[in-house]
Amino acid sequence: MRFRPANISVIIVEPAQPRHAVPPYIQLQIKNDLKGRSISVLGRQSLAESVIGILTVRGVPVSDVIRNQILGCDDLKQLKVWLERSVHAESAEDIFES
C-alpha cells in the first residue's frame, strides 16, 4: 500500500494593521499619564493600609465602617494625617479628630 498525502491548502494571513495608528508622542503622553495615576493609586492604597495596619498592630480595634472610610479616602494629604495620628490613637475614631 502506498502513502498518498492529502491535498492541504495553506492560507497565510498577515497581521491586521490598525487603521489609525496613534502617533508615538501621544503614546508616550498616555503612558506617562497612566504611570502617574497608578503611582498615586498605589500610594493612596499603601497609606490607607498602613493606617489600618498600625492601628491593628497596636491592638486598636478597627470596625468595618472605619476600615471602609479609610480605604475609600482619595486624599493623600488626609491619609498622611491619619497615618500620623494612628501612632498615638487610643481608638480608631481618634484619627478623625483634630
C-alpha positions in Angstrom: 0.0 0.0 0.0 1.3 3.3 -1.0 1.0 6.5 1.2 -0.7 9.4 -0.6 -0.6 12.9 1.1 -3.9 14.6 1.2 -4.3 17.9 -0.5 -3.5 20.5 2.0 -4.2 24.2 1.4 -2.2 26.7 3.5 -3.5 30.2 3.9 -1.1 32.8 5.2 -2.8 35.6 6.9 -0.9 38.8 7.5 -1.5 40.5 10.9 -4.1 43.3 10.7 -2.7 46.8 10.7 -4.5 49.4 12.7 -6.5 51.7 10.5 -5.5 54.7 12.6 -2.1 54.4 14.2 -1.5 56.6 17.4 1.4 58.9 16.9 4.4 58.0 19.2 4.3 61.3 21.1 0.7 60.7 22.0 1.5 57.1 23.1 4.3 58.5 25.3 1.9 61.0 26.8 -0.7 58.4 27.5 1.9 56.1 29.1 3.2 58.9 31.3 -0.4 59.8 32.4 -1.2 56.2 33.3 2.1 55.8 35.1 1.4 58.8 37.3 -2.1 57.6 38.1 -1.0 54.1 39.0 1.7 55.6 41.4 -0.9 57.8 43.1 -3.4 54.9 43.4 -0.7 52.6 44.8 0.4 55.4 47.2 -3.1 56.0 48.4 -3.8 52.3 48.9 -0.5 51.9 50.7 -1.1 54.7 53.1 -4.7 53.5 53.8 -3.4 50.0 54.5 -0.6 51.4 56.7 -3.1 53.4 58.8 -5.2 50.2 59.4 -2.1 48.1 59.9 -0.7 50.5 62.6 -4.0 50.5 64.5 -4.3 46.8 64.3 -0.7 46.1 65.5 -1.2 48.5 68.4 -4.3 46.5 69.4 -6.8 49.2 68.5 -9.9 47.6 67.0 -10.9 48.9 63.6 -14.6 48.5 62.7 -15.7 47.7 59.1 -17.2 51.2 58.9 -13.9 52.9 59.8 -11.9 50.5 57.6 -14.1 51.3 54.6 -13.8 55.0 55.3 -10.0 54.8 55.4 -9.7 52.6 52.3 -12.2 54.8 50.5 -10.3 58.1 51.1 -8.8 59.6 47.9 -7.0 62.4 49.6 -3.3 61.7 50.1 -2.8 64.6 52.5 -5.7 63.3 54.7 -4.3 59.8 54.7 -0.9 61.1 55.8 -2.6 63.0 58.7 -4.4 59.8 59.7 -1.2 57.8 59.5 0.5 60.2 61.9 -2.5 60.1 64.3 -2.7 56.3 64.2 0.6 56.0 66.0 -0.9 57.6 69.2 -4.6 57.0 68.8 -6.4 55.4 71.7 -9.3 54.4 69.4 -9.8 54.2 65.7 -12.2 57.1 65.9 -9.3 59.3 67.3 -7.6 59.5 63.9 -10.6 61.5 62.6 -10.4 64.1 65.4 -8.2 67.2 65.0 
